[in-house]
Amino acid sequence: MSRGPHFAVVRTPAGASFRFRPRAFAVAALCLAAALGTGVLLIGSGDFPMSPADVVRTLLGRGTPADSLIVNEIRLPRVAAGLAVGAALGLAGAVFQSLTRNPLGSPDILGFTQGAASGVLAVIVLTGGGTAAVAAGAAGGGLLTGLVVFAVAGRHGAHGQRLVLVGIGVAAILTGVNGYLLTQAQITEAARAVLWLTGSLDGRDWADTAPVLAALAVLGPLVMVGCGRALRMLEMGDDAAHGLGVPIERVRLVMLAAGVLLTSLAAAAAGPVAFVALTAPQLARRLTRTTGPNLLPATCMGAALLVAADWVAQHAFPGHQLPVGVVTGLLGGGYLVWLLVTERKTGRI
C-alpha cells in the first residue's frame, strides 16, 4: 500500500488497485460502529430488557430459546429495517447532492420522496395491497417522478439550481395529490396511510426490509465502485468531466435511477422518513473534511442517524413511542434552517 497526500492506494496480488482516503474510511468505520452499537442497544431495550452482552450472544446463536425469539423474531427485523433504510437514504442523498452540486439536493427537496409516497398511497387506497404491492408502488411512483423531473429540467438542466427548483415544484404538486388520495380512502385505509406517511419502523418485518437490502446489495457497489470516480469528476463541472473521459449523460442517468430506486424502496419500507438524506451527506462531508460525494461515509452516517432517531423515538417519552419520522422531522427541520442561514451568509442562495 502506498500513500499520497490525501489518499492511500492498495494493490492486490492480481495486479488490481484501488485508492481511498484514510480519514473518510475511518469516519465510515466509526459511523458503522455507532450504528451497530445503537442497534444492539435498541434490540436490548423494551418490556423485556437485555444487556448488550446477552444480545450479542443471542445474535451469535448462543442464547436461550426465549431470548432467541425476542431478539431474532421480534426486535431484529425492526433494527435491520432502520439500518437498511438509513443507509439507503444516506447513499441516495449523497448521490443527489453530488449531481446537483447543492447541499439542498436531497430526495425530500427534489420531490422523489413525495413521488414514492404517491405510488404507495395509490396502492393502499385503490387496492389495499400488501408488502410486495407497496414496494412496487413506491418504486413506480419514484421512478415516474424522476422521469417527470428529468424531462422538465431538460438534458442540460439535470444538475444544479434548475433541478432543485423543478423538484420543489413537483414536490408541491404531489403533496396536493397525496392529500386528495387520502380523502378518497376508506377510514381504515386512510388511518393506515396516515401512519405510513409519518415514517415509522413499528411492526417492520423481514418482508419489509428485504427489498431495501437487495437494492443496497446491487446498487451500492454500482454507485460506489462503478460510478464513484465519475461522480467526483462531475462535481468539477461537465466540461472538466468530459475532458477526463467521463460519459456524462450516461453516468447522470444511471445515478439518478439508482438514487430514485434507493429512495423509493426506503419509503416503501418505513414511509417517507424526512431529512436523513439531506443531513447524512453533509455531516459526513464535515467529518471527513474532503470534497467529493463521500458515498461510503454518507451511507454509514445515514444508518447511524436513523437508528439513533429510533432510539430517541422509543425513549424520549416513557410509555409512549413516537414514529421515527417525527424525530427526524424535528431534528432535520432545525438543521435545514441552519443550513439555509449558512448558505445565505456565504452568498450561495
NORJO-V672094 format. One record per backbone hydrogen bond with DSSP energy under -1.0 kcal/mol. NH is the residue of the N-H (numbers start at 1). CO is the residue of the C=O. E is the energy in kcal/mol with one decimal. If there is no record, write none. Layout:
NH;CO;E + NH;CO;E
This chain:
2;9;-2.1 + 4;7;-3.8 + 8;20;-3.8 + 9;2;-3.6 + 10;18;-3.3 + 12;16;-3.2 + 15;12;-1.9 + 18;10;-2.2 + 20;8;-2.5 + 25;21;-2.5 + 26;22;-2.4 + 27;23;-2.5 + 28;24;-2.4 + 29;25;-2.3 + 30;26;-2.4 + 31;27;-2.6 + 32;28;-2.5 + 33;29;-2.5 + 34;30;-2.5 + 35;31;-2.5 + 36;32;-2.7 + 37;33;-2.7 + 38;34;-2.5 + 39;35;-2.1 + 40;36;-2.2 + 41;37;-2.0 + 42;38;-2.4 + 43;39;-2.4 + 44;40;-1.8 + 50;44;-2.9 + 55;51;-2.3 + 56;52;-2.6 + 57;53;-2.4 + 58;54;-2.4 + 59;55;-2.6 + 60;56;-1.7 + 61;58;-1.8 + 62;57;-2.6 + 68;64;-2.9 + 69;65;-2.0 + 70;66;-2.2 + 71;67;-2.9 + 72;68;-2.1 + 73;69;-1.2 + 75;70;-2.2 + 76;71;-2.8 + 79;75;-1.9 + 80;76;-3.1 + 81;77;-2.2 + 82;78;-2.2 + 83;79;-2.6 + 84;80;-2.6 + 85;81;-2.9 + 86;82;-2.4 + 87;83;-2.3 + 88;84;-2.5 + 89;85;-2.5 + 90;86;-2.5 + 91;87;-2.4 + 92;88;-2.5 + 93;89;-2.7 + 94;90;-2.0 + 95;91;-2.1 + 96;92;-2.5 + 97;93;-2.6 + 98;94;-1.7 + 99;95;-2.5 + 100;96;-2.7 + 102;97;-1.2 + 105;102;-2.0 + 106;104;-2.2 + 110;106;-2.6 + 113;107;-1.5 + 115;111;-2.0 + 116;112;-2.3 + 117;113;-2.2 + 118;114;-2.2 + 119;115;-2.0 + 120;116;-2.2 + 121;117;-2.9 + 122;118;-2.4 + 123;119;-1.7 + 124;120;-2.9 + 125;121;-3.2 + 126;122;-2.2 + 127;123;-1.9 + 128;123;-1.5 + 129;123;-1.1 + 134;130;-2.4 + 135;131;-2.5 + 136;132;-2.3 + 137;133;-2.6 + 138;134;-2.5 + 139;135;-2.4 + 140;136;-2.7 + 141;137;-2.8 + 142;138;-2.6 + 143;139;-2.5 + 144;140;-2.4 + 145;141;-2.1 + 146;142;-2.4 + 147;143;-2.3 + 148;144;-2.1 + 149;145;-2.9 + 150;146;-2.6 + 151;147;-2.5 + 152;148;-2.7 + 153;149;-2.7 + 154;150;-1.8 + 157;154;-1.4 + 159;157;-1.4 + 164;160;-1.5 + 165;161;-2.4 + 166;162;-2.6 + 167;163;-2.4 + 168;164;-2.2 + 169;165;-1.9 + 170;166;-2.5 + 171;167;-2.6 + 172;168;-2.0 + 173;169;-1.9 + 174;170;-2.6 + 175;171;-2.0 + 176;172;-1.4 + 177;173;-1.9 + 178;174;-2.9 + 179;175;-2.0 + 180;176;-2.0 + 181;177;-2.4 + 182;178;-1.8 + 183;179;-1.3 + 185;182;-1.1 + 190;186;-3.1 + 191;187;-2.0 + 192;188;-1.9 + 193;189;-2.4 + 194;190;-2.7 + 195;191;-2.1 + 196;192;-1.9 + 197;193;-2.5 + 198;194;-1.1 + 199;196;-1.2 + 200;270;-1.6 + 204;201;-1.6 + 209;205;-1.6 + 210;206;-2.5 + 213;209;-2.3 + 214;210;-2.6 + 215;211;-2.2 + 216;212;-2.5 + 217;213;-2.3 + 218;214;-1.9 + 219;215;-3.1 + 220;216;-1.5 + 222;218;-1.1 + 223;219;-2.9 + 224;220;-2.9 + 225;221;-2.1 + 226;221;-1.9 + 227;222;-1.2 + 231;227;-2.4 + 232;228;-1.8 + 233;229;-2.1 + 234;230;-2.1 + 235;231;-1.2 + 236;233;-1.3 + 237;234;-1.8 + 241;237;-2.4 + 242;238;-2.8 + 243;239;-2.2 + 244;240;-1.2 + 245;242;-1.6 + 246;241;-2.5 + 248;246;-1.6 + 251;247;-2.6 + 252;248;-2.6 + 253;249;-2.3 + 254;250;-2.5 + 255;251;-2.6 + 256;252;-2.4 + 257;253;-2.4 + 258;254;-2.4 + 259;255;-2.8 + 260;256;-2.4 + 261;257;-2.3 + 262;258;-2.4 + 263;259;-2.3 + 264;260;-2.8 + 265;261;-2.6 + 266;262;-1.9 + 267;263;-2.2 + 268;264;-2.1 + 269;265;-1.6 + 270;266;-2.1 + 271;267;-2.4 + 273;271;-2.2 + 279;275;-2.5 + 280;276;-2.6 + 283;279;-2.4 + 284;280;-2.5 + 285;281;-2.3 + 286;282;-2.0 + 287;283;-2.0 + 288;284;-2.6 + 289;285;-1.9 + 298;294;-2.2 + 299;295;-2.2 + 300;296;-2.3 + 301;297;-2.6 + 302;298;-2.4 + 303;299;-1.8 + 304;300;-2.2 + 305;301;-2.8 + 306;302;-2.1 + 307;303;-2.0 + 308;304;-2.1 + 309;305;-2.4 + 310;306;-2.1 + 311;307;-2.0 + 312;308;-2.2 + 313;309;-2.5 + 314;310;-1.7 + 315;311;-1.5 + 316;312;-2.6 + 320;317;-2.6 + 322;313;-2.3 + 325;199;-3.0 + 326;323;-1.4 + 327;323;-1.1 + 328;324;-2.4 + 329;325;-1.9 + 330;326;-2.2 + 331;327;-2.6 + 332;328;-2.6 + 333;329;-2.1 + 334;330;-1.5 + 335;331;-1.9 + 336;332;-2.6 + 337;333;-2.1 + 338;334;-2.1 + 339;335;-2.8 + 340;336;-2.6 + 341;337;-2.2 + 342;338;-2.4 + 343;339;-2.9 + 344;340;-2.2 + 345;341;-2.1 + 346;342;-1.6 + 348;343;-2.2
